[in-house]
Amino acid sequence: MVCHVDEIVRRALVWLDHNFREQGLLGEEETDTLTLRELARSKVAEAVGVVHRLAPVHLLETGHTLGNDRVYWGERGAGWILLPDDFMRLVVFSMSDWEWPVYTAIDVKDPQYSLQRQRVAGLRGNPQKPVCAVAVRPEGQVLEFYSSRSEDAYVTQGLYMPWPRVDEDDGIDISERCVEAAVRYAAALTALSLGDYDKSMKLEEKAKEVMI
C-alpha cells in the first residue's frame, strides 16, 4: 500500500512525545537548522527499508515481480538471473523442477556459498533443498540458484522487495502489515539523530514487537 509521508511523520512524532508544532533541534537560537518534523521526514525511507529487510515474509505484501528474465545456465544445473537496479530483498524464488521455493537468499560471505561450487552433489543446493545467493557479476547484481535437473527448467516464482523511495506525490510504498513498525522505526532513527540513544533503543524494540 502507498502511505503519505506526512502521515508517517505525524505518527512518528506522537511516539516521540511531541505535538505537531515544528521545533528547532538545537533550540530557538538555531533558527536555520532543520525542524524536528523535517528530520523525522528524512528518516521515513530509511525506516521503511529497515522494516522490509527485517520483517518475516508473511508480513510482506506480494512484492515486485522479477519478471520473465532470461535464465543463464552454468555447470551442474546451476544458473542465474539479472536483478533489477532497485532490488533490496528476495521474497520468493522457485524453478519449475524444485520441490520447495526459496524465501531467503544468502550472500557471497555466507559459508554456504562456497559449498555451491563443490563437485560433490550432496553439498550443493538441489531441487529438494535449493539455495539462492545474491552475487555480483560483470553484468551486474544477480540472483544465482542451485540447482535444477536440466536447462529445461524455468522460473515459476520470482518476487522481491525494492529499495523504498518517496514518489512525486509524497507517497511511499509499504507493506500494509509493516506500517506501524515503520512508524516506530522512523521515530527511533529520529531520536538517534538527536542523540537520545535510550529513547531510540526503546522505540526500536517497540518496532520489533509488531514484526512477528
Backbone as a ProteinNet text record, in pm:
[ID]
protein_1_A
[PRIMARY]
MVCHVDEIVRRALVWLDHNFREQGLLGEEETDTLTLRELARSKVAEAVGVVHRLAPVHLLETGHTLGNDRVYWGERGAGWILLPDDFMRLVVFSMSDWEWPVYTAIDVKDPQYSLQRQRVAGLRGNPQKPVCAVAVRPEGQVLEFYSSRSEDAYVTQGLYMPWPRVDEDDGIDISERCVEAAVRYAAALTALSLGDYDKSMKLEEKAKEVMI
[TERTIARY]
84.8	0	88.9	32.1	106.6	59.5	152.6	122.6	181.2	111.2	163.6	270.1	380.3	492.1	451.3	368.5	328	253.8	177.2	104.5	200.8	302.9	403.7	478.1	512.6	582.4	495.2	368.1	276.6	273.7	261.8	254.6	388.9	497.6	629.9	652.1	605.6	622.2	540.3	427.9	349.5	430.2	499.9	585.7	700.3	740.1	847.9	795.4	664.2	602.3	606.8	588.3	584.3	449.3	409.5	290.1	324.2	233	253.5	328.6	357.1	431.5	575.2	626.6	765.1	855.6	961.1	1054	1196.2	1281.5	1420.8	1492.7	1586.6	1658	1751.7	1812.1	1913.3	1864.6	1736	1684.7	1647.5	1583	1531.8	1642.5	1763.5	1870.3	1922	1891	1937.8	1824.7	1788.8	1671.5	1694.3	1821.8	1848.2	1863.7	1842.6	1858.6	1731.2	1741.4	1623.3	1525.5	1398.9	1299.1	1289.4	1229.8	1211.4	1127.6	1025.2	940.1	1020.2	1105.4	1186.4	1286.2	1340.4	1432.6	1361.7	1243.6	1167	1132	1097.2	1063.1	1181.2	1301.1	1419.9	1451.8	1388.1	1415.1	1312.9	1209	1099.6	1144.4	1211.2	1253.4	1349.5	1440.9	1535.2	1461	1361.4	1283.9	1208.5	1147.8	1075.9	1172.5	1291	1390.8	1432.5	1455.6	1493.1	1383.9	1261.8	1149.5	1131.2	1137.7	1120.4	1234.9	1353.1	1463.4	1449.5	1395.6	1389	1260.4	1154	1023	1019.7	951.3	932	846.5	862	797.1	645.9	584.4	437.9	382.9	468.5	423.8	437.5	508.2	531.2	417.4	391.5	295.5	361.3	292.1	341.6	475.6	511.4	639.7	633.6	748.2	759.2	807.3	755.8	789.5	927.4	1005.7	1134.8	1117.1	998.2	967.8	1018.4	997.1	1042.4	1183.7	1271.5	1410.1	1476.5	1566.7	1638.9	1721.1	1716.9	1796.2	1928.1	2037.3	2171.1	2218.7	2262.5	2299.1	2448.7	2487.3	2626.4	2647.4	2732.3	2762.3	2673.6	2651.6	2582.9	2445.7	2373.2	2235.9	2221.7	2332.5	2325.2	2295.3	2239	2208.6	2194.2	2162.3	2143.9	2057.9	1998.2	1921.9	1970.1	1959	1993.1	1886.3	1929.4	1837	1814.2	1696.4	1669.4	1754.4	1772.6	1857.7	1806.5	1674.9	1619.5	1601.7	1663	1649.4	1706	1626.5	1672.3	1672	1561.1	1546.6	1462.7	1502	1423.2	1301.4	1187.2	1065.9	1044.6	1053	1040.3	1097.9	1158.1	1208.3	1197.5	1154.4	1142.9	1157.8	1222	1229.8	1126.5	1092	982.1	1006.6	1132.9	1159.1	1199.1	1179	1209.4	1090.2	1118.9	1012.5	972.7	1063	1036.1	1088.3	1018.6	1072.3	1174.9	1250.1	1347.4	1293.4	1295.9	1246.3	1357.9	1474.5	1586.7	1710	1769.2	1891.4	2013.2	2114.7	2241	2323.8	2435.6	2527.7	2661.6	2754.5	2880.6	2968	2936.5	3013.3	2963.4	2848.4	2790.8	2871.9	2902.1	2977.8	2914.3	2781.9	2714	2752.5	2792.1	2815.1	2927.2	3036	3149	3110.7	3014.9	2972.1	2899	2841.6	2765.4	2854.8	2984.4	3078	3144.8	3108.5	3169.6	3119.6	3207.2	3167.9	3078	3086.5	3004	2859.7	2770.7	2632.6	2561.9	2592.4	2523.4	2552.4	2656.8	2693.3	2629	2579.5	2521.9	2369.7	2312.8	2168.5	2116.5	1997	1937.2	1786	1713.5	1568.8	1494.6	1551.8	1488.6	1519.8	1636	1677.3	1756.1	1686.9	1754.9	1815.5	1910	1978	1983.5	1959.3	1975.8	2077.5	2153.6	2254.8	2254.4	2264.3	2280.4	2430	2471	2612.6	2627.3	2750.4	2778.7	2862.7	2819.8	2892.2	2921.7	3002.3	3031	2905.3	2799.1	2674.8	2596.5	2628.7	2556.8	2521.5	2431.5	2387.6	2296.4	2318.3	2244.2	2193.6	2094.6	2048.2	2091.4	2185.1	2230	2141.7	2113.5	2033.7	2101.7	2086.2	2148.3	2044.8	2002.4	2022.9	1902.9	1901.7	1793.7	1846.3	1753.5	1792.7	1840.5	1782.8	1821.5	1793.8	1841.2	1820.7	1681.9	1598.2	1458.3	1375.7	1431.6	1359.5	1342.6	1240.7	1212	1163.8	1165.7	1125	973.6	926.5	782.5	739.7	830.8	803	926.2	903	1013.9	963.9	973.4	927.7	1037.4	1041.3	1142.8	1085.5	1152.4	1119	1221.4	1176	1269.2	1315.1	1422.3	1460.2	1348	1302.5	1190.4	1230.6	1135.8	1160.7	1030.1	1043.6	927.5	894.5	769.6	731.9	697.9	662.8	637.9	514.5	427.8	308	328.5	454.4	488.8	434.7	425.4	383.5	499.4	487.8	590	521.5	568.7	506.9	554.1	459.2	489.1	393.5	444.5	356.6	261.7	133.6	32.7	60.5	104.2	127.3	261.1	333.3	460.9	454.2	338.2	328.1	361.2	301	324.4	470.3	532.4	674.9	758.1	722.5	796	781.2	661.6	638.4	731	737.2	818.7	968.2	1008.3	1149.4	1186.2	1094.4	1121.3	1141.9	1060.5	1076.6	1210.1	1247.3	1373.6	1493.7	1490	1600.4	1610	1494.9	1494	1555.7	1515.4	1571.4	1722.6	1767.1	1910.3	1985.4	1929.3	1993.2	2001.1	1907	1906.4	1995.8	2057.6	2146.1	2077.3	1946.4	1872.5	1878.2	1989	2013.2	1916.7	1886.2	1795.4	1657.4	1605.6	1473.8	1477.6	1586.1	1598	1593	1665.4	1666.9	1529.4	1461.5	1328	1229	1238.4	1148.6	1179	1307.5	1343.3	1283.9	1287.2	1226.3	1074.9	1013.9	870.4	837.8	926	905.9	913.9	1009.7	1028.4	910.1	842.5	729.4	616	604.1	493.1	538.9	660.8	709.7	722.5	611.8	613.2	495.8
-118.2	0	124	235.6	361.6	449.5	491.4	580.7	718.1	820.7	956	978	1036.7	1056.5	1140.5	1242.3	1328.8	1251.6	1150.4	1070	987.5	932.1	855.7	947.2	1066	1162.8	1201.8	1227.9	1266.6	1159.8	1034	924.7	902.1	923.2	908.1	1012.8	1136.1	1241.5	1214	1147.2	1108.3	1012.4	919	827.1	900.5	1011.2	1090.7	1189.6	1181	1265.9	1412.8	1444.7	1583.6	1612.7	1737.6	1781.3	1812.7	1865.2	1888.1	2017.1	2095.4	2218.5	2188.5	2255	2236.2	2303.1	2231.1	2283.2	2271	2370.3	2362.6	2254.9	2185.3	2075.9	2123.8	2239.9	2287.5	2406	2434.3	2545.1	2663.2	2761.8	2875.1	2957.5	2952.6	3033.5	2976.4	2853.3	2790.4	2791.7	2908.1	2919.4	2861.4	2841.6	2793.1	2641.2	2572.5	2427.2	2358.3	2230	2152.4	2145.9	2143.4	2123.3	1975.8	1947.8	1807.8	1733	1800.4	1737.1	1702.4	1791.9	1767.7	1655.6	1648.5	1540.6	1406.6	1399.7	1275.6	1237	1336.9	1312.5	1251.9	1297.5	1247.1	1102.6	1050.3	914	812.4	858.6	768.3	657.7	693.2	591.4	492.3	542.3	452.6	357.6	409.9	326.8	216.5	251.6	150.6	42.8	85.5	-10.6	-106	-52.6	-138.1	-240.8	-194.6	-283.7	-390.7	-352	-450	-550.7	-513.3	-609.6	-706.5	-657.7	-738.9	-820.4	-775.6	-838.4	-981.1	-1072	-1206.2	-1200.9	-1300.3	-1298.9	-1284.2	-1341.9	-1338.4	-1197.5	-1104	-966.4	-882.6	-933.9	-859.5	-879.8	-778	-792.7	-870.8	-886	-973.4	-930.4	-803.1	-758.5	-729.2	-704.7	-674.6	-798.5	-817.6	-936.5	-924.1	-1029.5	-1033.5	-1044.1	-1086.2	-1090.5	-1217.6	-1226.5	-1343.5	-1320.3	-1292.3	-1264.9	-1389.2	-1366.1	-1476.5	-1550.3	-1682.9	-1765.8	-1799.1	-1769.9	-1802.4	-1927.1	-2027	-2154.4	-2169.1	-2232.8	-2264.7	-2414.4	-2460.6	-2603	-2672	-2799.5	-2887.7	-2834.7	-2778.4	-2735.5	-2601.4	-2534.6	-2402.4	-2296.1	-2185.2	-2077.6	-1945.8	-1841.7	-1711.1	-1622.5	-1520.8	-1419.4	-1282.6	-1185.5	-1048	-990.6	-913.6	-849	-703.9	-650.9	-510.3	-416.9	-295.8	-199.9	-167.8	-175.7	-138.6	-259.1	-372	-492.5	-468	-501	-491.3	-626.9	-701.6	-828	-926.4	-1051.6	-1156.3	-1188.8	-1205.8	-1250.6	-1400	-1440.9	-1582.6	-1606.8	-1724.8	-1764.7	-1915.5	-1960.7	-2104.8	-2137.2	-2250.5	-2304.9	-2415.7	-2445.7	-2538.7	-2680.3	-2719.6	-2856.1	-2862.2	-2754.3	-2754.3	-2804.9	-2871.6	-2918.9	-2812.5	-2717.2	-2610.2	-2477.6	-2369.4	-2238.1	-2190.7	-2089.1	-2025.2	-1888	-1859.9	-1732.1	-1638.6	-1692.6	-1612	-1642.9	-1541.3	-1559	-1532.8	-1615.9	-1592.7	-1493.7	-1449.2	-1366.1	-1437.9	-1377.3	-1445	-1464.4	-1396.4	-1412.2	-1528.4	-1580.6	-1691	-1817.9	-1894.8	-2019.3	-2116.9	-2108.9	-2197.8	-2168.8	-2044.4	-2005.1	-2086.2	-2104.5	-2180.3	-2325.5	-2377.2	-2516.5	-2534.9	-2427.2	-2439.1	-2467.2	-2448.2	-2473.9	-2610.7	-2685.5	-2816.3	-2916.8	-3009.7	-3112.8	-3218	-3232.3	-3331.2	-3282	-3354.3	-3309.6	-3287	-3369.7	-3358.9	-3232.1	-3161.4	-3038.3	-2915.5	-2929.3	-2816.3	-2813.4	-2697.7	-2689.7	-2778.8	-2830.5	-2922.3	-2902.3	-2968.2	-2946.9	-2978.1	-3066.1	-3098.4	-2994.3	-2931	-2831	-2721.8	-2638.1	-2538.4	-2423.8	-2356.7	-2242.5	-2128.5	-2006.6	-1887.6	-1795.4	-1725.8	-1633.5	-1505.7	-1391.8	-1263	-1239.6	-1221.1	-1204	-1095.5	-1062.7	-960.7	-1022.8	-1004.5	-1048.8	-926.4	-942.6	-827.5	-762.3	-841.1	-786.8	-705.4	-721.9	-652.1	-746.2	-700.4	-782.6	-894.1	-1015.7	-1130.8	-1215.7	-1296.9	-1400	-1534.3	-1597.2	-1730.4	-1834.3	-1943.5	-2050.3	-2184.9	-2268.2	-2400.2	-2500.1	-2593	-2601.1	-2673.6	-2690.5	-2760.6	-2888.7	-2974.1	-3101.8	-3083.5	-2984.5	-2963.7	-2819.9	-2781.4	-2646.8	-2627.6	-2729.6	-2714.6	-2647.2	-2635.3	-2573	-2423.1	-2366.3	-2223.8	-2165.3	-2033.7	-1964.7	-1970.6	-2017	-2021.9	-1915.7	-1875.7	-1768.9	-1679.1	-1550.3	-1456.9	-1321.9	-1297.9	-1172.5	-1111.7	-980.2	-912.9	-784.4	-732.4	-602.1	-501	-388.3	-286.4	-192.5	-119.2	-12.1	90.5	132	226.8	365.6	436.7	574.8	652.8	779.6	868.8	911.8	891.9	923.5	1071.9	1111.1	1252.6	1307.4	1217.2	1259.4	1253.3	1237.7	1232.5	1106.1	1000.3	872.5	774.3	670.7	567.3	432.2	333.8	202.1	120.1	77.5	-1.4	-119.4	-236.1	-349.4	-311.8	-336.6	-287.4	-329.5	-454.1	-503.6	-456.7	-374.9	-320.4	-171.4	-110.4	34.2	78.2	14	56.8	39.7	-68.7	-87.8	21.9	62.1	169.1	302	328	449.7	451.6	341.6	335.7	342.5	281.9	290.8	433.4	502.2	641.9	725	699	768.6	732.5	604.4	559.6	624.6	630.8	691	840.8	904.3	1046.8	1071.2	990.3	1002.9	980.6	884.5	857	977.9	1041.2	1158.8	1274.8	1277.4	1381.9	1348.5	1229.1	1189	1124	1095.4	1030.5	879.4	818.5	677.5	586.2	621.2	537.1	531.4	648.3	651.1	578.3	593.8	526.9	374.9	322.9	178.3	128.5	205.1	164.4	163	264.4	269.7	159.1	124.4	13.9	-117.2	-136.8	-257.2	-256.6	-139.2	-128.4	-164.8	-127.1	-160.7	-311.9	-374.4	-518.9	-597.7	-538.5	-606.6	-633.2	-547.4	-563.7	-634.5	-685.3	-758.5	-907.8	-967.6	-1111.1	-1178.3
0	0	0	-50.3	-54.6	60.4	144.8	256.6	229.1	273.4	258.8	365.4	326.3	418.3	538.1	516.6	627.2	735.7	696	795.3	879.1	814.7	888.7	985.1	939.4	1024.1	1143.1	1118.4	1227.3	1335.5	1293.1	1389.9	1459.1	1385.7	1446.6	1555.5	1531.4	1630.2	1755.4	1739.4	1856.5	1943.5	1879.7	1954.5	2022.2	1964.5	2023.9	2128.4	2157.8	2260	2224.2	2096.6	2052.7	1988.5	1999.1	1930.1	1785.4	1711.8	1569.5	1541.3	1645.3	1624.2	1586.4	1487.8	1448.1	1550.7	1590.4	1688.8	1635.7	1663.4	1623.4	1701.2	1635.8	1700.4	1808.8	1789.7	1883.9	1966.6	1962.7	2040.2	1952.7	2012.4	1937.2	1872.5	1930.5	1874.1	1743.4	1712.2	1588.9	1487.1	1439	1352.9	1214.5	1176.6	1041.3	1036.1	1145.5	1146.2	1098.7	1074.5	1036.3	1152.2	1123.5	1227.5	1260.5	1373.8	1413.4	1311	1261.2	1160.1	1034.9	992.1	872.5	896.3	1018.1	1049.8	1043.9	1105.3	1101.5	958.4	879.3	738.7	663.3	694.8	625	660.6	766.2	811.6	761.5	694	656.8	561.4	451.9	354.4	419.1	501.4	570	663.2	733.9	825.9	752.2	639.4	560.6	510.8	468.3	423.1	533.6	654.1	767.2	795.6	799.6	831.8	724.8	599	491.8	487.1	533.9	538.5	655.4	767.1	888	900.8	838.2	857.5	804.5	875.6	821	694.7	611.1	479.4	489.7	592.3	599.7	624.7	664.5	683.5	556.7	459.5	336.6	238.1	158.3	50.6	-63.1	-171.8	-278.4	-335.1	-316.8	-369.3	-517.8	-576	-718.5	-792.1	-910.2	-987.4	-1050.4	-1036.5	-1103	-1253.8	-1293.8	-1436.4	-1503	-1630.7	-1707.5	-1758.9	-1663.5	-1701.4	-1759.4	-1850.1	-1909.9	-1805.7	-1811.6	-1721.6	-1789.9	-1721.7	-1771.3	-1697	-1772.6	-1712.3	-1696.4	-1586.5	-1560.8	-1558.8	-1470.4	-1461.5	-1358.5	-1380.3	-1285.7	-1244.2	-1339.9	-1315.5	-1245.8	-1218.1	-1155.4	-1260.6	-1217.7	-1310.6	-1238	-1312.1	-1251.2	-1339.5	-1277	-1349.5	-1303.6	-1390.8	-1354.6	-1262.2	-1163.2	-1071.3	-1112.9	-1085.4	-1118.7	-1031.8	-1077.2	-1006.8	-866.7	-845.5	-714.8	-622	-655.1	-572	-432.4	-330	-191.5	-122.2	-138.4	-65.7	-146.5	-142.8	-206.6	-120.3	-186.1	-117	-142.2	-267.5	-300.3	-439.3	-458.6	-589.6	-601	-719.1	-740.9	-889.3	-915.3	-1050.1	-1065.8	-1189.2	-1216.9	-1167	-1148.9	-1103.3	-955.8	-883.4	-739.7	-660.4	-551.7	-463.6	-362.2	-336.1	-241.2	-296.4	-268.1	-307.1	-205.1	-241.7	-152.2	-113.5	16.4	66.2	111.9	138.2	185.7	102.7	45.4	-33.6	54	39.7	109.7	29.5	86.5	9.2	-3.6	-72.1	-103.2	20.6	130	253	337.6	303.4	380	357.3	462.3	445.7	346.9	331.7	236.9	92.5	67.5	-71.6	-135.3	-63.8	-119.9	-146.7	-71.1	-91.1	-223.9	-276.4	-400.8	-521.2	-507	-616.3	-603.9	-500.1	-479.8	-583.9	-620.8	-716.4	-652.6	-521.1	-450.8	-448.2	-512.9	-530.2	-397.5	-299.1	-171.2	-94.6	-131.2	-62.9	-124.8	-246.7	-318.2	-302.1	-334.7	-341	-452.2	-436.1	-533.3	-534.4	-625	-632	-502.4	-419.5	-292.3	-184.2	-194.7	-97	-168.5	-244.3	-327.8	-246	-306.4	-245.7	-347.4	-300.2	-383.2	-317.9	-400.2	-349.7	-431.7	-363.9	-431	-450.2	-574	-606.2	-712.3	-742.4	-844.1	-954	-1076.8	-1195.9	-1282.7	-1384.6	-1471.6	-1527.3	-1542.8	-1597.7	-1494.8	-1365.5	-1259.5	-1145.5	-1059.2	-947.1	-998.2	-947.3	-997.6	-882.3	-912.9	-820.8	-878	-809.8	-850.3	-783.9	-855.6	-794.5	-814.3	-714.5	-711.6	-658.1	-735.1	-877.6	-936.4	-1069.2	-1137.8	-1200.9	-1240	-1300.7	-1443.7	-1513.6	-1653.1	-1692.7	-1807.2	-1856.6	-1917.4	-1907.9	-1948.5	-1839.2	-1718.8	-1607.6	-1633.2	-1571.9	-1589.3	-1456.1	-1448.3	-1325.9	-1310.9	-1193.9	-1167	-1065.4	-979.3	-882.6	-872.4	-867.8	-852.6	-805.1	-674.4	-616	-529.5	-525.1	-444.6	-385.9	-283.3	-227.6	-278.9	-331.5	-381.4	-269.6	-295.4	-203.8	-202.5	-86.2	-80.5	-126.6	-183.2	-224.2	-214.5	-193	-187.3	-329	-369.9	-507.7	-523.4	-644.1	-675.9	-605.8	-556.7	-483.8	-333.1	-291.5	-148.8	-81.8	-158.4	-103.2	-103.5	-20.8	-16.5	-2.5	-77	-80.9	39.4	122.8	241.8	247.9	284.5	309.2	423.3	404.7	498.9	642.8	660.9	796.5	854.3	779.2	827.5	857.1	836.5	851.3	993.4	1091.8	1230.5	1270.4	1225.9	1255.1	1190.7	1069	1000.6	1073.8	1124.1	1202.4	1323.6	1394.6	1516.4	1484.1	1373.3	1334	1292.5	1226.6	1190.2	1316.1	1418.4	1545.7	1610.4	1604.5	1663	1594.8	1462.1	1387.1	1412.7	1431.6	1463.1	1600.5	1697.9	1833.2	1832	1751.2	1742.6	1686.8	1584.5	1525.7	1625	1720.3	1821.7	1940.3	1935.8	2043.6	2161.2	2147.8	2256.3	2234.5	2272.8	2244.5	2320	2444	2522.4	2458.3	2420.9	2357.8	2223.4	2149.5	2020.7	2036.9	2134.9	2158.1	2199.6	2284.2	2329.5	2213.4	2127	2011.7	1911.8	1897.8	1809.2	1859.7	1990.4	2048.3	2026.3	2037.9	2011.2	1866.9	1775.2	1634.3	1613.5	1677.9	1661.4	1719.4	1818.5	1879.9	1781.7	1681.5	1585.8	1458.2	1456.9	1339	1370.9	1414	1446.4	1377.3
[MASK]
++++++++++++++++++++++++++++++++++++++++++++++++++++++++++++++++++++++++++++++++++++++++++++++++++++++++++++++++++++++++++++++++++++++++++++++++++++++++++++++++++++++++++++++++++++++++++++++++++++++++++++++++++++

